[in-house]
């Protein structure tokens, strides 16, 4: 079966599992979102600004999220426009109409913007002028964000190939090929780099460590085993962000396993039964994740023990939770942003940045949270006082 047929199946699966674009649910029920929990707010969240930054997403489901670099936020949209926005005021500083069919990006590295397209091009743009520096033709659609490490750009395609690219001219340095299951979720986790290595989570539940300089395989480890009679039952994708602390790598799969791995060898240190496609957030000794049933988990990264679990956001299509100081924050498909106390899991605040679903998890920088919705509205929020 060709990769294009396989991609079509993945898109169909995404539609089947999606509510309003965040497709981490396969409940098989027709219930609507759970009722909002009533509580007495103990903290106040204020909006700093809100602005339009383009046309947002379309049915092709590109991967766009706010990327904060210094005092600028970079955002792309499905019409090929890339906007640079002031973190202080929300004012659009500049906007480039690239004419590209953007599928992911931009990733920002100093004066270099990197964006992927649906037809498999990695495009490098100048961050000041928006002019194209080079274009590298790869093997298929790009849905993850490229990374630049040790003088090599690492970028993934949905057909299982990972490429090492020269940032000077787009020349291909190496390629690592991994077969893709017949049926997968639509999406790829971003490459994660550390000390000359890049770590990749694959659609078959495997994690691999590669050498950045030449793409050679250092180790691979299976986190989740595809099991079941049907392709749907055998889904084991690693689609969300992984995380690194010290010498440990943390990952969660759609199949239902969260694990800690040793960076140098891939040896499994602990595993836990949690199923998620949206990945992991990390702060100090804590991991936060949203499972397929929209429960928020807080887990001790040192041993995998559960600190608390909050399940009263069921069927609300919540984003990956992120840490903001002493709080955990997630946004649901109706545009409500929920703030939970990281010590207890209690709800402490709720605001509504938008009436649309978020395009991605909120982005936290210090005590400020940036939310981008599917329609291209970007807003900034902060605890009052």
Protein Blocks (a to p, Z undefined) as FASTA:
>chain_A
ZZklmmmmmmmmmmmmpcnopacbcehpabdcddddddddfbdcddfbdcdebjbiafko
padddddehjaccdddfkopacdddfklopafbdcdehpacfbdcddehjaccdddfkop
acdddfklopafbdcddfbdcfbdcddeehiacdddfkopacdddfknopafbdcddddd
fbdcedddddddeehiacdddfkopacdddfklopafbdcdfbdcedjbfklmpccdfbd
cddehjaccdddfkopacdddfklopafbdcddddfkbpadehjbccdddfkopacdddf
knopafbdcfklghklpacdddehjaccdddfkopacdddfklopafbdcdfbfcdcfbd
cddehjaccdddfkopacddddeZZ
